[in-house]
Amino acid sequence: MSGMPKMFSSERVSNKLFEVDFSAVVAVDFGTTCSGFAYSHCINPETQVNTSFPGQVVQKTNTVLQYDDKLQVEAWGYPALAKEPKRKRRIEEEKRPIELFKLHLADLKKKPELPDGLNYKKAITDYLRQMQILIMETVNRRWPGLSLSEIRFVFTIPAGWVNIPEAAAIHCLNIIESHGLEIGDTFLVCDCGGGTVDLTMRTCVEKDQLEEETIPTMGICGSTYVDKEFIKFLEKCVGIDAIRKFKEMHYGQLQYMIQNFFNLRVKNNFKDDPKKFKTIEFDIDQYCPKLKQYVSEEIQKELDENDWIIELYYNDVKAMFDPIVDKILKLIQNQLNSNPKITCSAIFVVGGFAESPYLISKIRKTFDRYVRKIAVPTNPITSVLKGAVDYGLNKEAVKIRVLPRAYGIEVTNIFKKDIDPIKRQTPDGHIRKFSCLAKRGEKAAPNHKFASTFYPVYPSQTHISFRVLSTNDNNARYCDDAKHVGSLRIELPDVELGLNRPVEFELCFAEEYIRATARNKTNNREYPAVFDYNVDG
């Protein structure tokens, strides 16, 4: 999760680094809007999803923090977000909760604002620390004496941020037989969460192994964006200024209204059937009484006549869903079109938003002519958690991946004035270019080596520094837009051999890290290193 790429020296690289003994697996689904965890013991690998969070008995709690004036955590989860309206009139300052801080990890132009003095790394660390406390309390009730060092943690990361989203696909691997799929069949997993929608296409190549077929994709179009459309609807009813002031002064009550009225009574039950839809009454006095004081006199008169009740009709709710659902349908279509050689046999829709009857109906109506099976697993909100636990217990489940970026190194070549741009010439008559070793979209098994041979630039050179880079452009010639993954330096003795000192450099793409190896072919000495998949955005 760190911003800077990690690089381990050759002294630290060994198989033992990644084969740590553990007694239990804990999977943490750290979501944009909601998070949860599940756990299992290695001796009896039955997955348990936690359902006890502060102030709630649910399978996930809100990814929200409440800080005091000294930026110490006062509350987290649901208690930090929603505030039930009080009957007593009392003046109290309502602190704005901190939410959506995970989006700072994404490559977004506009990111959620954070208070002065608080950066997103602290917010993420504080939230996961609170989650860790609850995790240890929970697993120690189940298995007394279990220490932190005995637990293998698995964190789920959205497809667009890190290139190996496994969990939902692995869970679906366990249920494909019940849906009529066989070895060799390909299926698409569409994980619809609160903030993001993540898609990945896999083929079942063996009974318990998957092969990635396409580059995973992500869209910022989760279920909370339907909530935002509901707020826009209210702005038309009570005025933009009224909602703005209410949001500024009583954000907790606004969230209470969304959670307890819109989510429970509207969003979770809305179906693609106008004939059976019954008009829904939104009682402002019941769910957000403090909103009334910000409504203009003209609108107040109109709402007074209706007892401060706003009616929601079918087309009103449909208009809240459609902009978001259309984006999800486009993401699915793009995945299905991304590899024309592959026939997709099934679409599995998971995540909290998968419980929306309207969304599932739209997906089925759009794609049932192309895909023979469109299904929602039982309890789809926990599919990712269960799959992540399975991954922690069996990390060989994903056999082949598709590289989401091109990987290579920066090389120094002799400048050719008839070919190379003059502005790129170095003072000593060279030019720096990107040398691609593994292309975006290429399939990579964990032990497959992407290699090439390189030579020193100068006869007297005593070392080579390999700067590993990644880019979205398979045809990149230069390193301008490439992101730094890590660096590896090797020694080059035998200067008497001049330029004739070949070095083989290779990259392997394992489950959790990129393994780089440089081998001096003159003396056969190897220099290994491993890097994070995460790179600076």
C-alpha positions as CSV (number, residue, x, y, z in Angstrom):
1,M,0.0,0.0,0.0
2,S,3.0,2.3,0.3
3,G,3.5,5.1,-2.2
4,M,7.2,4.5,-2.8
5,P,8.2,1.2,-4.5
6,K,9.9,-1.3,-2.2
7,M,13.2,-2.9,-3.2
8,F,14.9,-5.6,-1.2
9,S,18.6,-6.2,-1.4
10,S,20.0,-9.5,-2.5
11,E,20.9,-10.5,1.1
12,R,17.2,-10.4,2.1
13,V,15.8,-12.3,-0.9
14,S,15.1,-15.9,-0.2
15,N,12.2,-18.3,-0.4
16,K,11.7,-18.1,3.3
17,L,10.8,-14.4,2.9
18,F,7.5,-15.5,1.4
19,E,6.9,-18.9,3.1
20,V,6.1,-17.7,6.6
21,D,4.4,-20.1,8.9
22,F,0.9,-19.1,9.9
23,S,-2.0,-20.6,11.8
24,A,-4.8,-18.4,10.6
25,V,-5.8,-16.3,7.6
26,V,-7.6,-12.9,8.0
27,A,-9.0,-11.3,4.9
28,V,-9.6,-7.5,5.0
29,D,-11.9,-6.0,2.4
30,F,-10.8,-2.3,2.8
31,G,-13.5,-0.6,0.7
32,T,-14.1,3.0,-0.4
33,T,-17.3,3.2,1.5
34,C,-17.6,0.0,3.6
35,S,-15.1,-2.4,4.9
36,G,-15.1,-5.8,6.6
37,F,-13.1,-8.9,7.5
38,A,-13.3,-12.7,7.5
39,Y,-11.1,-15.3,9.0
40,S,-10.2,-19.0,9.0
41,H,-7.9,-21.4,10.8
42,C,-5.6,-23.6,8.8
43,I,-6.5,-26.7,10.7
44,N,-10.2,-26.3,10.1
45,P,-10.5,-24.0,7.1
46,E,-14.1,-22.9,7.5
47,T,-14.5,-19.2,6.6
48,Q,-16.2,-17.0,9.2
49,V,-17.3,-13.5,8.2
50,N,-17.3,-11.0,11.0
51,T,-20.7,-9.5,11.7
52,S,-20.0,-7.4,14.8
53,F,-18.9,-3.8,14.4
54,P,-19.2,-0.8,16.6
55,G,-22.9,0.1,16.9
56,Q,-23.9,-2.5,14.3
57,V,-24.5,-6.2,13.6
58,V,-23.7,-6.2,9.9
59,Q,-21.2,-7.9,7.6
60,K,-19.4,-4.6,6.7
61,T,-19.2,-1.2,8.4
62,N,-18.6,2.3,7.0
63,T,-15.1,3.3,6.0
64,V,-15.4,6.5,8.0
65,L,-13.4,8.1,10.9
66,Q,-14.3,10.8,13.4
67,Y,-11.4,12.8,14.9
68,D,-11.1,15.1,17.8
69,D,-9.3,18.5,17.6
70,K,-5.9,16.8,18.1
71,L,-6.6,14.4,15.2
72,Q,-7.0,11.4,17.6
73,V,-9.7,8.9,16.6
74,E,-13.0,9.4,18.5
75,A,-15.1,6.9,16.5
76,W,-14.9,4.7,13.4
77,G,-17.4,2.9,11.2
78,Y,-21.1,3.6,11.4
79,P,-21.0,5.6,14.7
80,A,-18.7,8.1,13.0
81,L,-21.0,8.7,10.1
82,A,-24.8,8.7,10.8
83,K,-26.4,10.7,13.5
84,E,-30.1,10.0,14.4
85,P,-32.2,13.1,14.8
86,K,-32.7,14.2,18.4
87,R,-36.0,15.4,19.9
88,K,-34.3,17.7,22.4
89,R,-33.1,21.0,21.1
90,R,-29.6,21.5,22.2
91,I,-26.8,23.4,20.6
92,E,-23.8,21.3,19.8
93,E,-21.0,21.5,17.3
94,E,-21.3,18.6,14.8
95,K,-17.9,17.4,13.6
96,R,-17.6,16.4,9.9
97,P,-16.6,12.7,9.6
98,I,-13.7,11.8,7.4
99,E,-14.7,9.5,4.5
100,L,-13.7,8.4,1.0
101,F,-10.0,8.8,1.9
102,K,-9.2,5.6,0.1
103,L,-9.8,7.4,-3.2
104,H,-6.6,9.2,-2.6
105,L,-4.9,6.0,-3.7
106,A,-6.6,6.1,-7.1
107,D,-5.5,8.0,-10.2
108,L,-8.2,10.7,-10.0
109,K,-8.0,14.3,-11.0
110,K,-10.3,15.4,-8.2
111,K,-9.8,13.7,-4.8
112,P,-11.9,14.1,-1.6
113,E,-10.8,17.0,0.6
114,L,-9.2,16.3,3.9
115,P,-8.9,18.6,6.9
116,D,-5.8,20.7,7.4
117,G,-3.1,18.6,9.1
118,L,-4.6,15.2,8.0
119,N,-3.1,13.3,5.1
120,Y,-4.7,10.3,3.5
121,K,-1.9,8.0,4.7
122,K,-2.7,8.8,8.4
123,A,-6.4,8.3,7.8
124,I,-5.9,4.9,6.2
125,T,-3.4,3.9,8.9
126,D,-5.8,5.0,11.7
127,Y,-8.7,3.2,10.1
128,L,-6.8,-0.1,9.6
129,R,-5.4,0.2,13.2
130,Q,-9.0,0.3,14.6
131,M,-9.9,-2.6,12.3
132,Q,-6.8,-4.5,13.6
133,I,-7.8,-4.0,17.2
134,L,-11.3,-5.5,16.4
135,I,-9.7,-8.3,14.4
136,M,-7.4,-9.4,17.2
137,E,-10.3,-9.2,19.8
138,T,-12.5,-11.4,17.5
139,V,-9.9,-14.1,16.6
140,N,-8.7,-14.4,20.2
141,R,-12.3,-15.1,21.3
142,R,-12.3,-17.9,18.8
143,W,-8.7,-19.1,19.2
144,P,-7.3,-17.8,22.6
145,G,-3.6,-16.9,22.5
146,L,-3.3,-16.4,18.8
147,S,-0.7,-13.7,18.1
148,L,-0.4,-11.2,15.3
149,S,2.7,-13.0,13.9
150,E,0.7,-16.2,13.4
151,I,-1.8,-14.6,11.1
152,R,-1.5,-14.2,7.3
153,F,-3.3,-11.0,6.3
154,V,-4.8,-10.7,2.8
155,F,-6.0,-7.3,1.7
156,T,-8.3,-6.9,-1.3
157,I,-7.4,-4.0,-3.7
158,P,-9.5,-2.7,-6.6
159,A,-8.5,-3.8,-10.1
160,G,-7.6,-0.4,-11.4
161,W,-5.1,0.3,-8.6
162,V,-3.1,-2.9,-8.3
163,N,-2.9,-5.5,-11.1
164,I,-3.9,-8.7,-9.3
165,P,-7.6,-8.6,-8.1
166,E,-8.1,-12.2,-7.1
167,A,-10.6,-12.5,-4.3
168,A,-14.0,-12.4,-6.0
169,A,-12.9,-14.6,-8.9
170,I,-11.5,-17.2,-6.5
171,H,-14.8,-17.3,-4.6
172,C,-16.7,-17.8,-7.9
173,L,-14.3,-20.6,-8.7
174,N,-15.8,-22.5,-5.8
175,I,-19.3,-22.2,-7.1
176,I,-18.9,-22.6,-10.9
177,E,-20.0,-26.3,-10.9
178,S,-23.3,-25.4,-9.3
179,H,-23.9,-23.0,-12.2
180,G,-23.2,-25.5,-14.9
181,L,-19.7,-24.3,-15.8
182,E,-16.8,-26.7,-16.5
183,I,-13.0,-26.7,-16.8
184,G,-12.2,-24.6,-19.8
185,D,-15.1,-22.2,-19.4
186,T,-14.5,-18.4,-19.0
187,F,-16.4,-16.2,-16.7
188,L,-16.5,-12.5,-15.9
189,V,-16.6,-11.3,-12.3
190,C,-18.2,-7.8,-11.8
191,D,-17.6,-6.7,-8.2
192,C,-20.0,-3.8,-7.6
193,G,-19.1,-2.0,-4.3
194,G,-20.1,1.2,-2.8
195,G,-17.4,3.3,-4.4
196,T,-15.9,1.3,-7.2
197,V,-16.9,-1.4,-9.7
198,D,-14.1,-3.9,-10.5
199,L,-14.1,-6.4,-13.3
200,T,-11.9,-9.3,-14.2
201,M,-12.3,-12.2,-16.6
202,R,-10.9,-15.7,-15.8
203,T,-10.8,-19.2,-17.2
204,C,-11.0,-22.3,-15.1
205,V,-8.0,-24.2,-16.3
206,E,-8.0,-26.8,-13.6
207,K,-10.3,-27.8,-10.8
208,D,-8.9,-25.2,-8.4
209,Q,-6.9,-22.9,-10.7
210,L,-7.7,-19.8,-12.8
211,E,-6.1,-18.1,-15.7
212,E,-6.6,-14.4,-16.2
213,E,-7.9,-13.5,-19.7
214,T,-8.1,-9.7,-19.8
215,I,-6.6,-6.7,-18.0
216,P,-8.8,-6.1,-14.9
217,T,-10.6,-2.8,-15.1
218,M,-12.3,-0.4,-12.6
219,G,-14.9,2.3,-12.6
220,I,-15.8,4.9,-10.0
221,C,-19.5,4.1,-10.2
222,G,-20.5,2.2,-7.1
223,S,-23.8,2.3,-5.2
224,T,-23.0,5.5,-3.3
225,Y,-23.2,7.5,-6.6
226,V,-26.9,6.5,-6.6
227,D,-27.1,8.2,-3.2
228,K,-25.6,11.3,-4.8
229,E,-28.4,11.3,-7.4
230,F,-31.0,11.1,-4.6
231,I,-29.4,14.2,-3.1
232,K,-29.7,16.0,-6.5
233,F,-33.4,15.1,-6.5
234,L,-33.8,16.6,-3.1
235,E,-32.1,19.8,-4.2
236,K,-34.8,20.2,-6.8
237,C,-37.4,19.7,-4.1
238,V,-36.1,21.9,-1.3
239,G,-33.5,24.0,-3.0
240,I,-29.7,23.7,-3.7
241,D,-28.9,26.2,-1.0
242,A,-30.9,24.4,1.6
243,I,-29.2,21.1,1.0
244,R,-25.8,22.8,0.9
245,K,-26.3,24.4,4.4
246,F,-27.9,21.2,5.8
247,K,-24.9,19.2,4.6
248,E,-22.4,21.7,6.1
249,M,-24.1,22.0,9.5
250,H,-25.7,18.5,10.0
251,Y,-23.8,16.0,7.9
252,G,-24.5,13.2,10.4
253,Q,-28.2,13.7,10.0
254,L,-27.8,13.8,6.2
255,Q,-26.1,10.4,6.3
256,Y,-28.8,9.1,8.7
257,M,-31.4,10.1,6.1
258,I,-29.5,8.3,3.3
259,Q,-28.8,5.1,5.3
260,N,-32.2,4.7,7.0
261,F,-34.5,6.1,4.4
262,F,-33.0,6.0,1.0
263,N,-30.9,2.8,1.3
264,L,-33.4,0.8,3.3
265,R,-36.7,1.9,1.8
266,V,-35.8,2.9,-1.7
267,K,-32.4,1.8,-3.2
268,N,-32.3,-1.8,-1.9
269,N,-35.8,-2.7,-3.0
270,F,-36.2,-0.8,-6.3
271,K,-37.1,-3.1,-9.2
272,D,-37.3,-2.7,-13.0
273,D,-41.1,-3.0,-12.9
274,P,-43.1,0.3,-13.0
275,K,-46.5,-1.5,-12.7
276,K,-45.6,-2.9,-9.3
277,F,-44.0,0.2,-8.0
278,K,-45.7,2.0,-5.2
279,T,-45.2,5.7,-4.5
280,I,-42.8,6.2,-1.6
281,E,-43.3,9.0,0.9
282,F,-40.2,10.8,2.3
283,D,-41.1,12.4,5.6
284,I,-38.7,15.3,6.3
285,D,-39.9,15.6,9.9
286,Q,-38.9,12.0,10.6
287,Y,-35.6,11.7,8.8
288,C,-34.0,15.1,8.7
289,P,-36.0,17.7,10.7
290,K,-33.1,20.2,10.8
291,L,-33.3,20.6,7.0
292,K,-36.5,22.6,7.4
293,Q,-34.8,25.7,8.8
294,Y,-32.7,26.1,5.6
295,V,-35.6,26.0,3.2
296,S,-36.7,29.2,1.6
297,E,-40.1,30.7,2.5
298,E,-41.6,30.1,-0.9
299,I,-40.7,26.4,-0.8
300,Q,-41.7,26.1,2.8
301,K,-45.3,27.2,2.0
302,E,-45.5,24.5,-0.6
303,L,-44.1,21.8,1.6
304,D,-46.3,22.8,4.6
305,E,-49.3,22.1,2.4
306,N,-47.9,18.5,2.0
307,D,-47.0,18.1,5.7
308,W,-43.3,18.2,4.7
309,I,-43.7,14.9,2.8
310,I,-42.0,14.4,-0.6
311,E,-43.3,11.7,-2.9
312,L,-41.0,9.6,-4.9
313,Y,-42.4,8.1,-8.2
314,Y,-41.0,5.3,-10.3
315,N,-39.4,7.6,-12.8
316,D,-37.8,9.7,-10.0
317,V,-36.0,6.6,-8.7
318,K,-35.2,5.3,-12.1
319,A,-33.5,8.6,-12.9
320,M,-31.3,8.1,-9.8
321,F,-30.1,4.7,-10.9
322,D,-29.7,5.0,-14.7
323,P,-26.6,7.2,-14.9
324,I,-24.7,4.8,-12.6
325,V,-26.1,1.6,-14.0
326,D,-25.3,2.7,-17.6
327,K,-21.6,3.2,-16.6
328,I,-21.5,-0.4,-15.2
329,L,-23.1,-1.8,-18.3
330,K,-20.4,-0.1,-20.4
331,L,-17.7,-1.5,-18.2
332,I,-19.1,-5.0,-18.7
333,Q,-19.4,-4.5,-22.4
334,N,-15.8,-3.3,-22.7
335,Q,-14.5,-6.4,-20.8
336,L,-16.5,-8.7,-23.1
337,N,-15.1,-6.9,-26.1
338,S,-11.5,-6.8,-24.9
339,N,-10.6,-10.2,-26.1
340,P,-12.5,-11.3,-29.2
341,K,-11.0,-14.8,-29.1
342,I,-12.6,-15.6,-25.7
343,T,-16.2,-16.7,-25.3
344,C,-17.5,-15.7,-21.9
345,S,-19.9,-18.3,-20.5
346,A,-21.0,-16.5,-17.3
347,I,-21.1,-13.3,-15.5
348,F,-21.0,-13.3,-11.7
349,V,-22.1,-10.1,-10.0
350,V,-20.8,-9.7,-6.5
351,G,-20.4,-6.9,-3.9
352,G,-23.0,-4.9,-2.0
353,F,-24.6,-3.3,-5.1
354,A,-25.2,-6.8,-6.5
355,E,-28.2,-7.0,-4.1
356,S,-29.9,-4.3,-6.2
357,P,-32.8,-6.0,-8.1
358,Y,-32.8,-3.1,-10.6
359,L,-29.0,-3.4,-11.4
360,I,-29.2,-7.2,-11.9
361,S,-32.3,-6.9,-14.1
362,K,-30.5,-4.4,-16.3
363,I,-27.4,-6.6,-16.6
364,R,-29.5,-9.6,-17.5
365,K,-31.6,-7.7,-20.1
366,T,-28.5,-6.3,-21.7
367,F,-26.2,-9.4,-21.8
368,D,-28.3,-12.5,-21.6
369,R,-28.2,-12.9,-25.4
370,Y,-24.4,-13.0,-25.3
371,V,-23.7,-14.9,-22.0
372,R,-25.5,-18.1,-21.1
373,K,-25.4,-17.6,-17.3
374,I,-25.7,-14.4,-15.3
375,A,-25.8,-15.1,-11.6
376,V,-25.5,-13.5,-8.1
377,P,-23.8,-15.7,-5.5
378,T,-25.5,-16.2,-2.2
379,N,-24.7,-13.2,0.0
380,P,-22.7,-11.3,-2.6
381,I,-21.5,-8.7,-0.2
382,T,-19.1,-11.3,1.3
383,S,-17.9,-12.9,-1.9
384,V,-14.7,-10.9,-1.9
385,L,-14.0,-11.7,1.7
386,K,-14.5,-15.4,1.3
387,G,-12.4,-15.5,-1.8
388,A,-9.6,-13.5,-0.1
389,V,-9.5,-16.1,2.7
390,D,-9.4,-18.9,0.1
391,Y,-6.5,-17.1,-1.6
392,G,-4.7,-16.8,1.7
393,L,-5.1,-20.6,2.2
394,N,-4.2,-21.5,-1.4
395,K,-2.1,-18.9,-3.2
396,E,-1.7,-21.1,-6.2
397,A,-5.4,-20.6,-7.2
398,V,-4.4,-18.0,-9.9
399,K,-2.1,-19.7,-12.4
400,I,-1.7,-17.1,-15.1
401,R,-2.1,-13.4,-15.1
402,V,-2.5,-10.7,-17.8
403,L,0.0,-7.8,-17.3
404,P,-1.9,-4.5,-16.8
405,R,1.1,-2.5,-17.8
406,A,4.3,-2.8,-20.0
407,Y,7.4,-3.4,-17.9
408,G,11.0,-2.6,-19.0
409,I,14.1,-0.7,-18.1
410,E,15.8,2.5,-19.0
411,V,18.7,2.0,-21.4
412,T,21.5,4.2,-22.7
413,N,22.2,4.0,-26.5
414,I,24.5,5.8,-28.8
415,F,22.7,8.8,-30.3
416,K,21.8,8.6,-34.0
417,K,21.2,12.0,-35.4
418,D,19.2,10.7,-38.4
419,I,16.8,8.9,-36.1
420,D,16.8,10.4,-32.6
421,P,15.4,13.8,-31.6
422,I,18.3,16.3,-31.1
423,K,16.8,17.6,-27.9
424,R,17.3,14.1,-26.3
425,Q,21.0,13.9,-27.0
426,T,23.1,13.8,-23.8
427,P,26.4,15.8,-23.6
428,D,28.4,12.6,-24.1
429,G,26.6,11.7,-27.3
430,H,24.0,9.2,-26.0
431,I,20.3,8.9,-25.6
432,R,18.1,7.3,-22.9
433,K,15.3,5.1,-24.1
434,F,12.7,2.7,-22.7
435,S,13.5,-1.0,-23.4
436,C,10.3,-3.1,-23.1
437,L,10.7,-6.6,-21.6
438,A,7.0,-7.5,-21.0
439,K,4.1,-6.0,-22.8
440,R,0.8,-4.8,-21.5
441,G,-1.8,-7.5,-22.1
442,E,0.7,-10.3,-22.2
443,K,0.1,-13.4,-20.2
444,A,2.5,-14.3,-17.4
445,A,2.8,-17.4,-15.4
446,P,4.5,-16.9,-12.0
447,N,7.8,-18.5,-13.1
448,H,7.8,-17.2,-16.7
449,K,10.9,-15.1,-17.4
450,F,10.9,-12.0,-19.5
451,A,14.6,-11.5,-20.3
452,S,17.1,-9.6,-22.5
453,T,20.8,-9.2,-22.6
454,F,22.5,-5.8,-22.1
455,Y,26.1,-4.5,-22.3
456,P,28.0,-1.7,-20.6
457,V,28.0,1.7,-22.3
458,Y,31.7,2.5,-21.5
459,P,34.7,0.1,-21.6
460,S,35.8,1.2,-18.2
461,Q,32.4,0.8,-16.6
462,T,32.5,-1.0,-13.2
463,H,28.8,-1.4,-12.5
464,I,25.3,-1.2,-14.2
465,S,22.2,0.2,-12.5
466,F,19.0,-1.2,-13.9
467,R,16.0,1.2,-13.5
468,V,12.8,-0.8,-13.8
469,L,9.9,1.1,-15.2
470,S,6.2,0.5,-16.1
471,T,3.9,2.3,-18.6
472,N,0.5,1.8,-20.2
473,D,2.1,2.3,-23.7
474,N,3.5,-0.8,-25.3
475,N,5.1,1.3,-28.0
476,A,6.8,3.7,-25.6
477,R,10.3,4.8,-26.9
478,Y,11.2,7.1,-24.0
479,C,10.8,7.1,-20.3
480,D,8.9,10.4,-20.0
481,D,5.6,9.0,-18.8
482,A,6.9,5.7,-17.3
483,K,6.6,5.1,-13.6
484,H,9.5,4.0,-11.5
485,V,9.1,0.5,-10.1
486,G,12.5,-0.2,-8.5
487,S,16.3,-0.2,-9.2
488,L,18.9,-2.9,-9.1
489,R,22.7,-2.3,-9.3
490,I,25.2,-5.0,-10.2
491,E,29.0,-5.0,-10.2
492,L,31.0,-5.3,-13.4
493,P,34.6,-6.3,-12.8
494,D,36.9,-7.5,-15.6
495,V,37.2,-4.1,-17.2
496,E,39.9,-5.5,-19.4
497,L,37.1,-7.1,-21.5
498,G,35.8,-3.6,-22.4
499,L,32.3,-3.6,-23.8
500,N,32.2,-7.4,-24.2
501,R,30.7,-8.1,-20.7
502,P,27.1,-9.2,-21.3
503,V,24.5,-9.0,-18.5
504,E,21.2,-10.9,-18.7
505,F,18.3,-9.1,-17.0
506,E,15.0,-10.8,-16.3
507,L,11.6,-10.0,-14.7
508,C,9.2,-12.5,-13.2
509,F,5.7,-11.6,-12.1
510,A,4.8,-13.5,-9.0
511,E,1.6,-13.3,-6.9
512,E,2.6,-10.5,-4.6
513,Y,5.8,-9.0,-6.1
514,I,7.9,-8.5,-9.2
515,R,11.1,-10.5,-9.1
516,A,14.1,-9.0,-10.9
517,T,17.4,-10.8,-11.5
518,A,20.6,-9.5,-13.2
519,R,23.2,-12.1,-14.1
520,N,26.8,-11.2,-15.0
521,K,27.3,-13.7,-17.8
522,T,31.1,-13.4,-17.5
523,N,31.3,-14.7,-14.0
524,N,27.8,-16.1,-13.6
525,R,27.1,-14.0,-10.5
526,E,23.5,-13.2,-9.9
527,Y,21.9,-10.1,-8.3
528,P,18.2,-10.6,-7.3
529,A,15.7,-8.1,-6.0
530,V,12.0,-7.9,-5.6
531,F,9.7,-4.9,-6.0
532,D,6.1,-4.0,-5.1
533,Y,3.5,-3.9,-7.9
534,N,2.5,-0.5,-6.5
535,V,4.1,2.5,-8.1
536,D,3.9,6.2,-7.4
537,G,0.8,7.8,-9.0
